[in-house]
Amino acid sequence: MDSALSAFPALPRPRGTAPRSVANLAFAEILVIWALRRYTNCRLGREARTAIIAPEFSRALGLARLEENLTTFADLADCLAKAARLPQALSAVEDDRINASEEAVLSTLAAFQHGEDAQAEALGEWCLLPAGRAGFIAGARRLALSLREAGHVIPYEMPRRRRLALEGETGSDRTLPSAADIAGLQPVERGLVTALRLWVAAFRQQEDSLAAARHHFERQFNSSEALWGDRRSGGDAGLSLHAVLRNTTLAATRPVDVRCPNCPGLSPDEARLLDAVAWLQRDIGEPAQAALSDWLPPAALRLTMSAARGLAHSLLAAEEILPLRDWDFAALGAAAEPGPAVTAGTGTEQSEEAQWQDSRTPATPTLH
């Protein structure tokens, strides 16, 4: 890489789920990505790897603190290689696509350069396991300062979660009308409802409901529309949903209507969970509390809100943004009223769907 030839302004950054390419990077970003790939793809010792990137660092950052900057970068890269959360292959040096871990590194450096230390530390927590997080954060802080002192500023964008909370009724925050059934939901909404139903189905059959939720979210997060190279775990989202539903089974003040996995209908309680998560993705807690308090008493609600926020943020980190809707819970409740008993064979066996919907008999609070 020639610093003189590479010092061009970045092209406008495209929106969407496609990964950025080198053409969309500023020079400071190109320097970091190039050095990271050269360093991590080299199979020699640490000293030899730092020697490979030393010429470019000396031209970009100067000779005065070259050894310090090389040590700082090596510390950062070693922590990332050992403790990265994303189990993805390292990108080749010549690949022009920027993977998710590289984007996280650039965002962390940019946040430190612009005084957003809390955001940088949050990115480090998302990107790395605890074992290597402290070293990564310390190295990123020092490298960001060195780049800035040399005049290389990495473009910084406010987190998407904050933008969503401020954009009002445009884009992703436009309020949609109520949906009447599963077919009327967006894919991300159907994914959350499916996870909810699979958890309940496993719970009723005394199977591993947590594993069912995690496995579903992992499939959902790594669909064909996911970012290239970004193999995402469903562990955090599955655990958060598990906590919400376990609290529900223990403390609900009434039966909660959750349908079987293949039901085409949508229950009002399933819609309430969608509503709560959509509001929490925008950092607005009051409507979410109102939705969950329909079946949770105050004490249980306080304990559940943290897990619900974790679910919302896990989906948001995976670019799974739920829309806000003007839910008509009364209409969904009316549609859920059971009709005449469905019988089959001898006339005494209810259909599976009728069994799931029958919640009129007083019982210990549970999920139906």
C-alpha positions in Angstrom: 0.0 0.0 0.0 1.4 3.4 -0.9 0.3 6.1 1.5 0.7 8.9 -1.1 -1.6 7.1 -3.6 -4.1 6.0 -1.0 -4.8 9.3 0.6 -8.1 9.9 -1.2 -11.5 10.9 0.3 -13.9 8.1 0.9 -16.8 7.6 -1.6 -20.3 8.1 -0.1 -21.1 5.2 2.2 -24.0 3.1 0.8 -26.8 2.1 3.1 -28.2 -1.3 3.5 -26.9 -4.7 4.5 -24.2 -5.0 1.9 -20.6 -4.8 3.3 -18.6 -1.8 2.5 -15.7 -2.0 0.1 -12.2 -0.3 0.2 -13.5 2.4 -2.1 -15.9 3.6 0.6 -13.0 4.0 3.2 -11.0 7.1 4.1 -7.3 6.8 4.2 -7.1 6.3 8.0 -9.6 3.4 7.7 -7.6 1.8 4.8 -4.4 2.1 6.9 -6.0 0.3 9.9 -7.6 -2.5 7.8 -4.5 -3.1 5.7 -2.3 -3.3 8.8 -4.8 -5.6 10.6 -5.0 -8.0 7.7 -1.2 -8.0 7.1 -0.5 -8.6 10.7 -3.1 -11.3 11.5 -2.6 -13.2 8.3 1.1 -13.5 8.8 2.2 -16.7 10.5 5.6 -15.4 11.7 6.3 -14.2 15.2 5.1 -10.9 16.7 8.3 -9.0 16.0 8.3 -10.1 12.3 4.7 -9.2 11.9 5.2 -5.7 13.3 8.2 -5.3 10.9 5.8 -5.9 8.0 3.6 -3.0 8.9 6.4 -0.7 10.2 7.1 1.1 6.9 3.5 2.3 6.4 3.1 3.3 10.0 6.3 5.3 9.8 5.1 7.2 6.8 1.6 7.8 8.2 2.3 8.4 11.9 6.0 9.5 11.9 9.2 8.0 13.4 9.1 9.7 16.8 6.7 7.2 18.3 7.0 4.4 15.8 7.8 1.6 18.3 5.1 2.7 20.7 2.5 2.8 17.9 3.6 -0.7 16.6 3.3 -2.1 20.1 -0.1 -0.6 20.6 -1.4 -1.9 17.3 0.0 -5.4 18.0 -1.7 -5.5 21.4 -5.0 -4.5 19.8 -4.7 -7.1 16.9 -3.6 -9.9 19.3 -6.6 -9.3 21.6 -9.0 -9.2 18.6 -7.5 -12.5 17.2 -7.8 -14.3 20.5 -11.1 -13.0 21.9 -13.3 -11.9 18.9 -17.0 -12.9 19.4 -17.6 -13.5 15.7 -16.3 -16.9 14.7 -15.5 -15.8 11.1 -12.5 -16.4 8.9 -10.0 -13.6 8.6 -10.3 -11.6 5.4 -7.5 -11.9 2.9 -5.4 -8.8 2.3 -6.6 -8.4 -1.3 -10.3 -8.7 -0.4 -12.0 -5.4 -1.0 -15.0 -6.2 1.3 -14.9 -5.1 4.9 -16.2 -7.7 7.4 -18.1 -7.1 10.6 -15.2 -7.4 13.0 -13.2 -4.8 10.9 -16.2 -2.5 11.0 -16.3 -2.8 14.7 -12.6 -1.9 15.0 -13.1 1.2 12.8 -16.1 2.3 14.8 -14.3 1.9 18.1 -11.4 4.0 16.9 -13.7 6.6 15.5 -15.7 6.8 18.7 -12.5 7.3 20.8 -11.3 10.0 18.3 -14.6 11.9 18.7 -14.8 11.7 22.5 -17.5 9.0 22.6 -15.7 6.8 25.1 -18.8 5.1 26.3 -19.8 4.1 22.8 -16.3 2.8 22.1 -16.4 0.6 25.2 -19.8 -0.7 24.3 -18.5 -1.6 20.9 -15.6 -3.4 22.5 -18.0 -5.3 24.7 -20.1 -6.4 21.7 -17.0 -7.3 19.6 -14.8 -9.2 22.1 -15.2 -11.7 24.9 -14.2 -10.5 28.4 -10.8 -12.2 28.3 -9.4 -9.8 25.7 -11.6 -6.8 26.0 -9.5 -4.7 28.4 -6.4 -5.0 26.2 -8.4 -4.2 23.1 -10.0 -1.1 24.5 -6.7 0.2 25.9 -4.9 -0.4 22.6 -7.8 1.2 20.6 -7.7 4.3 22.8 -4.0 4.8 22.3 -4.1 4.1 18.5 -7.0 6.4 18.0 -5.1 9.2 19.7 -2.0 8.6 17.7 -4.0 8.6 14.4 -5.7 11.9 15.4 -2.4 13.6 16.4 -1.1 12.7 13.0 -4.1 14.2 11.3 -5.9 11.0 10.4 -9.5 11.2 11.5 -11.8 8.3 11.0 -15.4 9.3 10.0 -17.8 8.7 12.9 -21.5 8.1 12.8 -23.9 8.2 15.7 -25.2 4.7 16.7 -28.2 3.6 14.7 -30.1 2.9 17.9 -29.9 6.6 18.8 -30.9 7.8 15.4 -34.0 5.6 15.5 -35.1 7.2 18.7 -34.8 10.7 17.2 -36.1 10.3 13.6 -39.7 10.6 14.5 -42.3 9.2 12.1 -39.9 8.7 9.2 -38.2 5.6 7.9 -37.9 2.8 10.4 -40.0 4.7 12.9 -43.1 5.2 10.7 -46.0 3.7 12.6 -47.6 0.8 10.6 -51.2 -0.3 11.0 -52.1 -3.3 13.2 -51.5 -6.7 11.6 -54.3 -9.3 11.8 -52.3 -12.4 11.3 -48.8 -13.8 10.7 -48.9 -13.1 7.0 -49.3 -9.4 7.8 -46.0 -9.2 9.8 -42.6 -8.2 8.5 -40.0 -11.0 8.4 -38.2 -9.8 11.6 -41.5 -9.8 13.4 -42.4 -13.3 12.2 -38.9 -14.4 13.4 -39.5 -13.2 16.9 -43.0 -14.7 17.1 -41.6 -18.0 15.8 -38.9 -17.9 18.5 -41.6 -17.3 21.1 -43.7 -20.2 19.9 -40.8 -22.6 19.6 -39.7 -21.7 23.2 -43.3 -22.4 24.4 -43.5 -25.7 22.4 -40.3 -26.9 23.9 -41.3 -25.8 27.4 -44.6 -27.7 27.1 -42.9 -30.9 26.0 -40.3 -30.5 28.8 -37.5 -30.1 26.3 -34.6 -27.5 26.3 -36.5 -24.3 25.5 -33.4 -22.1 25.8 -31.6 -24.2 23.2 -34.7 -24.0 20.9 -34.7 -20.2 21.1 -31.0 -19.9 20.6 -31.0 -22.2 17.6 -33.8 -20.3 16.0 -32.2 -16.9 16.4 -28.9 -18.2 15.0 -30.7 -19.4 11.9 -32.5 -16.1 11.6 -29.4 -13.9 12.1 -27.4 -15.9 9.5 -29.9 -16.0 6.7 -29.0 -15.2 3.2 -29.6 -11.5 3.9 -27.0 -11.3 6.7 -23.8 -9.4 6.3 -21.0 -11.2 4.4 -18.6 -12.8 6.8 -20.7 -12.0 9.9 -21.6 -15.3 11.5 -23.7 -14.2 14.4 -24.6 -16.2 17.5 -28.2 -16.4 18.7 -27.0 -16.9 22.3 -27.7 -13.5 23.7 -31.1 -13.1 22.0 -32.1 -16.6 23.0 -31.1 -16.1 26.6 -32.9 -12.8 26.9 -36.1 -14.3 25.5 -35.7 -17.2 27.8 -35.5 -14.9 30.8 -38.6 -13.0 29.8 -40.6 -16.2 29.3 -39.3 -17.9 32.4 -40.4 -14.9 34.5 -43.8 -15.1 32.7 -44.3 -18.8 33.7 -43.4 -18.0 37.3 -45.3 -14.8 37.8 -48.0 -14.2 35.2 -51.3 -13.0 36.6 -53.3 -14.8 33.9 -52.7 -17.4 31.1 -50.8 -15.9 28.2 -52.0 -16.8 24.7 -49.1 -18.2 22.6 -50.0 -20.2 19.5 -48.5 -23.3 18.1 -45.5 -22.9 15.8 -47.5 -23.4 12.5 -50.6 -21.3 13.5 -51.4 -18.6 10.8 -53.1 -16.4 13.4 -51.6 -13.9 15.8 -52.6 -13.7 19.4 -52.9 -10.3 21.2 -50.2 -11.4 23.7 -47.8 -12.2 20.9 -48.5 -8.7 19.5 -47.8 -7.2 22.9 -44.4 -8.7 23.0 -43.7 -7.4 19.5 -44.9 -4.0 20.7 -42.7 -4.0 23.8 -39.5 -5.0 21.9 -40.1 -2.4 19.1 -40.4 0.4 21.7 -37.3 -0.8 23.6 -35.2 -0.8 20.5 -35.9 3.0 20.5 -35.0 3.4 24.2 -38.6 4.2 25.1 -39.6 2.2 28.1 -43.1 3.3 29.1 -45.1 1.7 26.2 -43.1 -1.5 26.6 -43.9 -1.6 30.3 -47.5 -1.1 29.5 -47.5 -4.0 27.1 -45.8 -6.5 29.4 -47.8 -5.4 32.5 -50.9 -6.8 30.9 -49.8 -10.2 32.4 -46.9 -9.3 34.7 -47.3 -7.8 38.2 -45.2 -4.8 39.0 -42.4 -6.7 40.9 -42.0 -9.2 38.1 -42.2 -6.5 35.5 -39.2 -4.7 37.0 -37.2 -7.9 36.9 -38.2 -8.6 33.3 -37.6 -5.2 31.7 -33.8 -5.8 31.8 -34.1 -9.0 29.9 -36.6 -7.4 27.4 -34.1 -4.6 26.7 -31.4 -7.3 26.2 -33.7 -9.0 23.6 -34.4 -5.7 21.9 -30.7 -4.7 21.7 -29.6 -8.2 20.6 -32.0 -8.0 17.7 -30.9 -4.4 16.9 -27.2 -5.5 16.9 -28.2 -8.1 14.2 -29.9 -5.4 12.1 -33.3 -6.8 13.1 -35.4 -3.7 13.6 -39.0 -4.2 14.5 -41.5 -1.6 13.2 -43.8 0.4 15.4 -47.5 -0.5 14.9 -50.8 0.9 16.0 -51.9 -2.4 17.4 -55.6 -3.2 17.7 -55.4 -5.7 20.7 -59.2 -5.8 21.0 -59.6 -7.0 17.4 -56.9 -9.6 17.9 -58.5 -10.7 21.1 -61.9 -11.0 19.4 -60.4 -13.1 16.5 -58.8 -15.4 19.2 -62.1 -16.2 20.8 -62.6 -20.0 20.4 -65.5 -21.2 18.3 -67.4 -24.4 18.6 -65.3 -27.4 19.9 -63.4 -29.0 17.1 -63.6 -32.8 17.1 -62.0 -35.5 15.1 -62.3 -39.3 14.8 -64.4 -40.4 17.7 -65.7 -36.8 18.4 -63.9 -36.5 21.7 -60.4 -35.3 20.6 -59.8 -31.6 20.2 -57.6 -30.3 17.5 -54.1 -29.2 18.4 -54.9 -25.6 17.7 -58.0 -25.7 20.0 -55.8 -27.1 22.8 -53.3 -24.2 22.4 -56.1 -21.6 22.4 -58.1 -22.9 25.3 -57.2 -20.7 28.2 -60.6 -20.2 29.8 -60.2 -22.7 32.5 -58.8 -21.2 35.7 -55.3 -22.5 36.4 -51.8 -21.6 37.7 -50.5 -18.8 35.5 -48.6 -20.3 32.6 -48.3 -20.0 28.8 -50.9 -21.4 26.5 
